[in-house]
Every structure is written in structure tokens, then in C-alpha cells.
Amino acid sequence: QNGGQFLLRVEDTDTARSTRESEDEVLADLAWLGLVHDEGPTAGGPHGPYRQSERMQGGLYQELAQKLLDSGAAYRCFCTPEELDAKRAAAEAAGENPQYDGTWRDADPAEVQRRLDAGEPYTVRFRVPDGKVVGIEDAVRGRVEWDVQATVGDFILLRSGGMPVYNFCV
């Protein structure tokens, strides 16, 4: 109607839940609705690859994460899943919002390098600025503001296996 194109990119970075079968079902549902994409995993086109996992294989997200690491906007977190589970359980038991506590936020660079040299797995986390307040005008509630660090915390950009999380790749 307005001369645009429908480019379909599949968000498949959650490997525990994303399968080709579920992708096929989504594509079938879109076709049933009459939504035919101009470019995508089945149509091809110049803007591929069309699966986020395939874009990751080209190193795109690792390159962008490295830029954020180099600028100080991100950092490596070596917390184990068990440590994070314990932190989450403690926060929930205290009636608090479970979020990352910043254990590795200001880590000693020598300790980070030692763990990198040892080959320890890590995630890459975005360093949310302290005291940053985000505000929006909500049509129903009016002005709504929140402290980003207190609400969101330092969120993961790359999982320990190198796979980007949804918020980093879309």
C-alpha cells in the first residue's frame, strides 16, 4: 500500500525453545493469514541472513559486544548459574526484585584477565548508568519515570556460549 517491503527475520537465539519445527509453524501461520514476506528465511534476498543465529555465526554480535566492552559500556560477568540462582533465591526470600547485583561490574582487570586466560565461561553484561532515569508520556497514566538501574539492572547481552539475547539482536 505504501511501497514498503516485508522482511522477516526469525528470532531463534533461545536455543532451548527455538526449533525449525516452531519456525515452520510460524511461517505457515503467516501464510494462512495472507502475510507473505518479500525477504526471509524461505524467500531469500539481499538483507540476509534471516535467522538471528545465522547472523551470530558471522560474528556480528560478538563484534558489537567487543565495541561495548572496549568503550566501558559493557563488562564480562563470571558468575556461575549456581551463584546467580542463589542470588535470585535470596532476593525473592527477602521480597525484593531479583536482579543482578553487579558482582563483576567493577572487577579488578587482572582478575578478569586471569579468568579469561583460564578459559572460564562468562556472559557480557550491559553497564546500565547509575542514577539514569527514563521517562515517557503515557496516554493513560501521564508522565511515567523509573530508575533504570533499580528496575532493570545490568542485563546480559551475550550468553556464556556467545549467543546474543533477544534484546541485543533485535
Salt bridges, closest charged atoms under 4 A:
ASP14 OD2 - ARG17 NE 2.62
GLU23 OE1 - ARG20 NE 3.75
GLU23 OE2 - ARG51 NH2 2.74
GLU39 OE2 - HIS47 ND1 2.86
GLU54 OE2 - ARG20 NH2 3.72
GLU54 OE2 - ARG51 NH1 3.06
ASP85 OD1 - ARG88 NH1 2.80
ASP101 OD2 - LYS87 NZ 2.86
ASP106 OD1 - ARG127 NH1 3.36
GLU111 OE2 - ARG114 NH2 2.82
GLU111 OE2 - ARG115 NE 2.81
GLU120 OE1 - ARG115 NH1 2.96
ASP130 OD2 - ARG105 NH1 3.77
GLU137 OE2 - ARG143 NH1 3.65
GLU145 OE2 - ARG143 NE 3.29
ASP154 OD2 - ARG105 NE 2.66
